[in-house]
């Protein structure tokens, strides 16, 4: 199996538990998912089969359904777009008598099916023509090799099936053991090379991936090349803090991760999703050191998650990771698979709690002058105020920075009316949540802290009170001059 993410084995009844556990035991990191109303003793319980499958599939999780193939096909049909990106999907009979690969031909689904079938002592129902004729999957090379031009594979295989011969250039142990029509004078070519370049016509090019030095030449030349995991680093956003606001993608990443890196408060936000993970906690201000540590850990082959609150790309750790990656450019970091998984930002969560103050043009400004000069911040506040943007202020106050918010207010009052609505959102999505609406003239430094997000309305921002005494704030979509 080529995927680095442990597969999800899904069962719909307790009768499938034994087969499900047999399959789970084959693959490190695999989890057994069971329908909550009909199963017990599973790793993850779910309420709705369709919703669960549709969450796991886009996240790249291999899916093994111990169910009828038709259920998986109907569930996934609307999501099937790019066969180059889809994970393996298989159906297994409830009694383990049949293993049917459905999707993921380019991600090793047939190899996965054979592994499962061998464990269940049955034969996999392989229907891929190339696999059947040649006993090898040209589009899905074994671990240790990468196909450079999969887009040429369809025609290449069609030519083989039509009777063309193929010559090998370079060492490819798994192909020598296949039933390919190998001929030194073949009109097709399979090339194994470390030289990057543009593939020639009628040629498939495979690049050998780097193999650690502690693997012996005997292992390299064997038919089963040892699969050394490629390091993986995901920078995720938990959202404001409530699990209900965390995306399915983020939850799936956290399920699969081996190590969590982040500020202790943020790691604590993910609750039981941190169970069983290696936790590496640090002070909130040690962002560069945290980014370096996470990259070094991923370079060791770990699946590392850097945990941010809100969205990781908005005043958070995604930028810190890429800054470090760019500045230090360490060779061992170059092969790490990096992923950024978004979260609901503080300004989105605060806005939603009070209505729709971001309904028209808006911007975000951090009042922290630790990483940029205060002169730049004042220029941006003035420009945004003059442009009549709704403004979201991040990092308004800290123990060391107590005067910046008052100075920002003074700048705003040059361009905004004193009765402009101001929203204060503190601990949004967490215990102690407070949402308060005041006017610009009432805004004081002691109204905020580092856990407060402030939204300054534009000249168009309005308040409306409903009959149930709820106060809402919104900025109309239509701009009135």
C-alpha positions as CSV (number, residue, x, y, z in Angstrom):
1,X,0.0,0.0,0.0
2,X,1.5,3.3,-1.1
3,X,-0.6,5.7,1.1
4,X,1.0,7.1,4.2
5,X,-2.4,7.4,5.9
6,X,-3.8,4.4,7.8
7,X,-7.0,3.0,6.1
8,X,-10.4,3.3,7.6
9,X,-12.3,0.0,7.8
10,X,-16.0,0.6,8.0
11,X,-18.5,-1.9,9.3
12,X,-22.3,-1.7,9.5
13,X,-23.1,-4.6,11.8
14,X,-21.4,-6.6,14.6
15,X,-21.3,-9.6,12.3
16,X,-18.5,-7.8,10.4
17,X,-16.3,-7.2,13.4
18,X,-14.1,-10.3,13.1
19,X,-13.3,-9.6,9.4
20,X,-12.8,-5.9,10.2
21,X,-10.3,-6.7,12.9
22,X,-8.4,-9.0,10.7
23,X,-8.0,-6.3,8.1
24,X,-7.2,-3.6,10.7
25,X,-4.4,-5.8,12.1
26,X,-2.6,-5.8,8.7
27,X,-2.0,-2.1,8.5
28,X,-0.3,0.2,11.0
29,X,-2.4,3.1,11.8
30,X,-5.6,1.5,10.5
31,X,-8.8,2.3,12.4
32,X,-12.1,0.3,12.6
33,X,-15.1,2.5,12.1
34,X,-18.5,1.1,13.2
35,X,-22.1,2.2,12.9
36,X,-22.9,3.4,16.4
37,X,-26.4,1.9,16.6
38,X,-25.3,-1.6,15.5
39,X,-21.7,-2.1,16.5
40,X,-19.4,-2.1,19.6
41,X,-15.7,-2.5,20.4
42,X,-14.7,-0.4,17.4
43,X,-12.1,2.4,17.3
44,X,-14.4,5.1,16.0
45,X,-18.2,5.1,16.1
46,X,-20.2,7.0,13.4
47,X,-23.9,7.9,13.1
48,X,-24.2,8.2,9.4
49,X,-22.3,6.0,6.9
50,X,-22.6,8.4,3.9
51,X,-21.5,11.5,5.8
52,X,-18.5,9.6,7.3
53,X,-17.4,8.2,3.9
54,X,-17.7,11.6,2.3
55,X,-15.5,13.1,5.0
56,X,-12.8,10.5,4.8
57,X,-12.5,10.3,1.0
58,X,-11.5,13.9,0.2
59,X,-9.0,13.8,3.1
60,X,-7.2,11.0,1.2
61,X,-8.0,8.2,3.6
62,X,-8.0,4.7,2.1
63,X,-11.5,3.2,2.6
64,X,-12.3,-0.4,3.1
65,X,-16.0,-1.0,3.4
66,X,-17.2,-4.4,4.7
67,X,-20.4,-4.0,2.8
68,X,-22.0,-4.2,-0.7
69,X,-19.9,-2.5,-3.4
70,X,-23.0,-0.6,-4.5
71,X,-23.3,1.3,-1.2
72,X,-19.8,2.7,-1.6
73,X,-20.3,3.5,-5.3
74,X,-23.5,5.4,-4.8
75,X,-22.1,7.3,-1.8
76,X,-18.9,8.4,-3.5
77,X,-20.2,8.9,-7.1
78,X,-20.6,12.7,-6.7
79,X,-17.0,13.1,-5.4
80,X,-15.2,11.2,-8.1
81,X,-13.4,13.7,-10.2
82,X,-9.6,13.1,-10.5
83,X,-8.4,9.6,-10.5
84,X,-4.9,10.8,-9.9
85,X,-5.9,12.2,-6.5
86,X,-8.3,9.6,-5.2
87,X,-7.4,7.2,-2.4
88,X,-7.9,3.4,-2.6
89,X,-11.5,2.3,-2.1
90,X,-12.4,-1.4,-1.7
91,X,-15.5,-3.5,-0.8
92,X,-15.1,-6.6,1.2
93,X,-17.8,-9.2,1.7
94,X,-19.2,-9.5,5.2
95,X,-17.9,-13.1,5.5
96,X,-14.5,-12.1,4.0
97,X,-15.1,-14.3,0.9
98,X,-14.6,-11.5,-1.6
99,X,-12.2,-8.5,-1.9
100,X,-13.2,-6.0,-4.7
101,X,-11.0,-2.9,-5.5
102,X,-13.2,-0.1,-6.7
103,X,-11.2,3.1,-6.9
104,X,-7.6,4.3,-6.6
105,X,-5.8,2.5,-9.3
106,X,-3.0,5.1,-9.2
107,X,-2.7,4.9,-5.4
108,X,-2.1,1.1,-5.1
109,X,-5.7,-0.2,-4.7
110,X,-4.8,-3.5,-6.3
111,X,-1.8,-4.1,-4.1
112,X,-4.0,-3.3,-1.1
113,X,-6.6,-5.7,-2.3
114,X,-4.0,-8.5,-2.7
115,X,-2.7,-7.9,0.9
116,X,-6.2,-8.1,2.3
117,X,-7.1,-11.2,0.2
118,X,-4.0,-13.0,1.4
119,X,-4.9,-12.3,5.0
120,X,-8.4,-13.6,4.4
121,X,-7.2,-16.6,2.3
122,X,-9.2,-15.6,-0.7
123,X,-8.3,-14.2,-4.2
124,X,-8.7,-10.5,-4.9
125,X,-11.1,-9.6,-7.7
126,X,-8.7,-7.7,-9.8
127,X,-10.3,-6.4,-13.0
128,X,-7.6,-4.0,-14.2
129,X,-6.5,-5.3,-17.7
130,X,-2.9,-4.4,-17.3
131,X,-2.6,-6.1,-14.0
132,X,-4.2,-9.2,-15.3
133,X,-2.1,-9.5,-18.4
134,X,1.2,-8.4,-17.1
135,X,1.0,-9.2,-13.3
136,X,2.2,-5.7,-12.5
137,X,0.6,-2.2,-12.1
138,X,2.7,0.2,-14.3
139,X,0.8,3.2,-13.0
140,X,1.3,2.3,-9.4
141,X,5.0,1.4,-8.9
142,X,6.1,-0.2,-5.6
143,X,7.4,1.9,-2.7
144,X,10.8,3.4,-3.5
145,X,9.9,4.5,-7.0
146,X,7.9,7.4,-8.5
147,X,6.3,7.4,-11.9
148,X,7.1,10.8,-13.5
149,X,4.5,10.8,-16.3
150,X,1.4,8.9,-15.3
151,X,-0.6,10.9,-17.9
152,X,1.2,8.8,-20.6
153,X,0.3,5.5,-18.9
154,X,-3.1,4.9,-20.5
155,X,-1.8,4.9,-24.1
156,X,1.4,3.0,-23.1
157,X,-0.6,0.2,-21.6
158,X,-3.0,0.2,-24.5
159,X,0.0,-0.2,-26.9
160,X,1.3,-3.1,-24.8
161,X,-2.1,-4.8,-24.9
162,X,-2.1,-4.4,-28.7
163,X,1.1,-6.3,-28.9
164,X,4.0,-3.8,-28.6
165,X,7.2,-4.9,-27.0
166,X,9.0,-2.9,-24.3
167,X,12.7,-2.4,-23.5
168,X,14.0,-1.7,-20.0
169,X,16.6,1.0,-19.3
170,X,17.9,0.8,-15.7
171,X,17.2,-1.5,-12.8
172,X,13.6,-2.4,-12.1
173,X,13.4,-5.7,-10.1
174,X,9.6,-5.7,-9.9
175,X,9.2,-5.4,-13.7
176,X,11.7,-8.2,-14.4
177,X,9.5,-10.5,-12.4
178,X,6.4,-9.5,-14.3
179,X,5.0,-10.8,-17.5
180,X,5.7,-7.7,-19.6
181,X,6.8,-8.4,-23.2
182,X,10.4,-7.3,-22.5
183,X,12.6,-7.0,-25.6
184,X,15.8,-5.0,-26.0
185,X,14.5,-3.8,-29.4
186,X,11.0,-2.9,-28.2
187,X,9.3,0.1,-29.6
188,X,8.2,1.1,-26.1
189,X,10.6,2.1,-23.3
190,X,10.6,1.9,-19.5
191,X,13.3,4.0,-18.0
192,X,14.6,3.9,-14.5
193,X,16.7,7.0,-13.9
194,X,17.7,9.6,-11.3
195,X,18.1,12.3,-14.0
196,X,15.2,14.7,-14.1
197,X,14.0,15.7,-17.6
198,X,11.2,15.6,-20.1
199,X,10.0,12.1,-20.8
200,X,10.3,11.0,-24.5
201,X,7.4,9.7,-26.5
202,X,6.3,6.1,-25.9
203,X,8.3,6.0,-22.6
204,X,7.4,5.7,-19.0
205,X,10.0,7.2,-16.6
206,X,10.4,6.1,-13.0
207,X,12.6,7.9,-10.5
208,X,14.0,5.9,-7.6
209,X,13.3,7.6,-4.3
210,X,16.1,7.9,-1.8
211,X,16.5,4.8,0.3
212,X,18.1,5.1,3.8
213,X,21.6,3.9,4.2
214,X,20.7,1.3,6.8
215,X,18.9,-0.8,4.1
216,X,21.1,-3.4,2.7
217,X,21.7,-3.9,-1.1
218,X,20.0,-7.3,-0.8
219,X,16.8,-5.7,0.4
220,X,17.0,-3.0,-2.3
221,X,17.3,-5.7,-5.0
222,X,14.6,-7.9,-3.5
223,X,11.1,-8.0,-4.9
224,X,9.7,-6.3,-1.8
225,X,11.4,-3.0,-1.4
226,X,11.2,-1.7,2.2
227,X,8.8,1.2,2.5
228,X,10.4,3.9,4.6
229,X,7.6,6.5,5.4
230,X,8.0,9.9,3.9
231,X,7.7,12.6,6.6
232,X,4.5,14.5,6.8
233,X,3.7,17.9,8.3
234,X,0.2,19.3,8.6
235,X,-0.4,22.8,10.0
236,X,-4.0,22.8,11.1
237,X,-6.5,25.3,12.5
238,X,-8.8,24.2,15.3
239,X,-11.1,27.1,14.8
240,X,-12.1,29.1,17.8
241,X,-12.1,26.1,20.1
242,X,-15.3,24.2,20.0
243,X,-15.0,20.8,18.5
244,X,-18.2,21.4,16.5
245,X,-16.4,24.1,14.6
246,X,-13.4,21.9,13.7
247,X,-13.4,20.7,10.1
248,X,-13.7,17.0,9.2
249,X,-10.3,17.3,7.4
250,X,-8.7,18.6,10.6
251,X,-10.2,15.8,12.6
252,X,-9.0,13.1,10.2
253,X,-5.5,14.6,10.2
254,X,-5.5,14.5,14.0
255,X,-6.7,10.9,14.0
256,X,-3.7,9.9,11.7
257,X,-1.0,12.0,13.3
258,X,1.8,10.6,15.5
259,X,3.0,13.9,17.0
260,X,1.4,17.2,18.0
261,X,3.4,20.4,18.2
262,X,2.1,23.6,19.6
263,X,1.2,26.0,22.4
264,X,-0.3,23.9,25.3
265,X,-3.6,25.9,25.4
266,X,-4.2,25.1,21.7
267,X,-3.3,21.5,22.0
268,X,-5.8,21.2,24.9
269,X,-8.5,22.6,22.6
270,X,-8.6,19.4,20.6
271,X,-9.6,17.3,23.6
272,X,-9.6,13.5,23.2
273,X,-8.2,13.9,19.6
274,X,-4.8,14.3,21.3
275,X,-5.1,11.0,23.1
276,X,-2.3,8.6,22.3
277,X,-0.2,11.2,20.4
278,X,3.3,12.4,21.3
279,X,2.8,16.0,22.6
280,X,5.5,18.6,22.2
281,X,4.3,21.8,24.0
282,X,6.1,25.2,23.9
283,X,5.5,28.8,24.9
284,X,3.2,30.7,22.5
285,X,6.0,33.1,21.6
286,X,8.5,30.5,20.4
287,X,7.1,30.2,16.9
288,X,10.3,29.9,15.0
289,X,11.7,27.3,17.3
290,X,8.4,25.4,17.1
291,X,8.4,25.4,13.3
292,X,12.0,24.2,13.2
293,X,11.3,21.4,15.7
294,X,8.2,20.3,13.7
295,X,10.1,20.1,10.4
296,X,13.0,18.2,12.0
297,X,10.5,15.8,13.5
298,X,8.7,15.2,10.2
299,X,12.1,14.7,8.5
300,X,12.5,11.6,10.8
301,X,9.4,10.1,9.1
302,X,6.8,11.2,11.7
303,X,3.4,12.4,10.9
304,X,3.5,15.8,12.7
305,X,0.7,18.2,13.3
306,X,1.4,21.8,14.2
307,X,-1.7,23.0,16.1
308,X,-3.0,26.5,15.7
309,X,-6.2,28.0,16.9
310,X,-8.4,29.8,14.4
311,X,-7.0,29.5,10.9
312,X,-3.3,28.6,10.7
313,X,-2.7,30.9,7.8
314,X,-4.0,34.1,9.6
315,X,-1.4,35.5,12.0
316,X,-0.5,31.9,12.9
317,X,1.8,28.9,12.5
318,X,1.5,28.2,8.7
319,X,3.4,31.4,7.9
320,X,6.0,30.6,10.6
321,X,6.7,27.1,9.1
322,X,7.1,28.5,5.6
323,X,9.3,31.3,6.8
324,X,11.7,28.8,8.5
325,X,11.5,26.5,5.4
326,X,12.5,29.4,3.2
327,X,15.2,30.9,5.5
328,X,17.1,27.8,6.4
329,X,16.4,25.5,3.4
330,X,17.7,22.4,5.1
331,X,18.1,19.4,2.7
332,X,16.4,17.0,5.0
333,X,13.3,19.1,4.9
334,X,12.9,19.0,1.1
335,X,11.1,15.7,0.9
336,X,8.5,16.4,3.6
337,X,4.9,16.3,2.5
338,X,3.4,19.6,3.8
339,X,-0.3,20.3,4.1
340,X,-2.2,23.3,5.5
341,X,-5.7,22.6,6.7
342,X,-7.8,25.7,7.3
343,X,-10.0,26.5,10.3
344,X,-12.7,29.1,11.2
345,X,-10.9,32.3,12.0
346,X,-11.5,34.4,15.0
347,X,-12.9,37.2,13.0
348,X,-15.4,34.8,11.2
349,X,-16.4,33.3,14.5
350,X,-16.9,36.7,16.2
351,X,-18.8,38.0,13.2
352,X,-21.1,35.0,13.2
353,X,-21.9,35.4,16.9
354,X,-23.3,38.9,16.4
355,X,-24.7,38.7,12.9
356,X,-22.9,39.8,9.7
357,X,-20.6,42.7,10.3
358,X,-18.2,41.4,7.6
359,X,-20.9,41.5,5.0
360,X,-19.1,44.1,2.9
361,X,-15.4,44.9,2.2
362,X,-13.2,44.3,5.3
363,X,-9.6,43.9,6.3
364,X,-7.6,42.5,9.2
365,X,-4.9,44.3,11.1
366,X,-2.7,43.0,14.0
367,X,-2.0,45.7,16.6
368,X,1.1,43.8,17.7
369,X,4.3,45.7,16.9
370,X,6.6,42.8,17.9
371,X,7.3,41.8,14.2
372,X,6.5,45.0,12.4
373,X,7.0,48.7,13.2
374,X,4.2,50.7,14.9
375,X,4.6,53.3,12.1
376,X,3.5,50.7,9.5
377,X,0.5,49.7,11.7
378,X,-0.7,53.3,12.0
379,X,-0.4,53.8,8.3
380,X,-2.5,50.8,7.7
381,X,-5.2,51.7,10.2
382,X,-5.4,55.2,8.7
383,X,-5.6,53.8,5.1
384,X,-8.3,51.2,6.1
385,X,-10.3,53.8,8.0
386,X,-10.1,56.3,5.1
387,X,-11.1,53.6,2.7
388,X,-14.2,52.8,4.9
389,X,-13.3,49.2,5.4
390,X,-14.7,47.2,8.3
391,X,-11.6,46.4,10.3
392,X,-10.9,43.3,12.4
393,X,-8.2,44.0,15.0
394,X,-6.1,41.0,16.1
395,X,-3.8,41.0,19.1
396,X,-5.2,44.3,20.5
397,X,-3.7,44.3,24.0
398,X,-1.1,42.3,25.9
399,X,0.6,42.7,29.3
400,X,3.5,44.5,27.5
401,X,1.4,46.4,25.0
402,X,-1.3,48.5,26.7
403,X,-1.4,51.7,24.7
404,X,-1.8,50.7,21.1
405,X,-5.5,50.2,21.2
406,X,-6.1,53.7,22.4
407,X,-3.9,55.1,19.7
408,X,-5.7,53.0,17.1
409,X,-9.0,54.5,18.4
410,X,-7.7,58.0,18.0
411,X,-6.7,57.4,14.4
412,X,-10.2,55.8,13.7
413,X,-12.0,58.8,15.1
414,X,-10.5,61.0,12.4
415,X,-12.5,59.1,9.8
416,X,-15.4,57.3,11.7
417,X,-18.3,58.7,13.7
418,X,-18.1,58.3,17.4
419,X,-21.3,56.1,17.4
420,X,-19.7,53.6,14.9
421,X,-20.6,50.0,16.1
422,X,-17.7,48.1,17.7
423,X,-17.9,44.4,18.4
424,X,-15.8,42.8,21.1
425,X,-15.6,39.0,21.0
426,X,-13.7,37.2,23.8
427,X,-13.1,33.5,24.1
428,X,-15.4,32.8,21.2
429,X,-16.2,29.1,21.0
430,X,-14.7,28.4,24.4
431,X,-15.9,28.5,28.0
432,X,-16.5,32.1,29.1
433,X,-17.5,33.4,25.6
434,X,-18.5,37.0,25.7
435,X,-19.8,39.1,22.7
436,X,-20.4,42.8,23.4
437,X,-21.4,45.7,21.2
438,X,-20.3,49.2,22.1
439,X,-19.6,52.4,20.1
440,X,-16.2,53.6,19.0
441,X,-16.2,56.5,21.5
442,X,-16.8,54.0,24.3
443,X,-13.9,51.7,23.3
444,X,-11.2,51.6,26.1
445,X,-8.0,49.6,26.5
446,X,-9.4,47.6,29.4
447,X,-12.2,46.3,27.2
448,X,-9.8,43.8,25.5
449,X,-7.0,41.4,26.0
450,X,-5.1,38.9,23.8
451,X,-8.1,36.7,23.7
452,X,-10.3,39.4,22.3
453,X,-11.1,40.0,18.6
454,X,-12.4,43.5,17.9
455,X,-14.4,44.4,14.8
456,X,-14.8,48.1,13.9
457,X,-17.8,48.9,11.8
458,X,-17.7,51.0,8.6
459,X,-19.9,54.0,7.9
460,X,-22.5,51.5,6.6
461,X,-22.6,49.1,9.5
462,X,-26.0,48.8,11.2
463,X,-27.6,47.4,14.3
464,X,-31.0,45.7,14.4
465,X,-32.9,44.4,17.4
466,X,-35.4,41.6,17.0
467,X,-38.6,41.0,19.1
468,X,-36.8,38.5,21.2
469,X,-34.4,41.3,22.4
470,X,-31.4,39.9,20.4
471,X,-29.1,42.6,19.1
472,X,-27.6,42.0,15.7
473,X,-24.9,43.9,13.8
474,X,-24.5,43.7,10.0
475,X,-22.9,45.6,7.2
476,X,-25.2,45.8,4.1
477,X,-24.1,44.4,0.8
478,X,-25.3,47.5,-1.0
479,X,-23.1,50.6,-0.4
480,X,-25.0,53.8,0.2
481,X,-23.1,57.1,-0.4
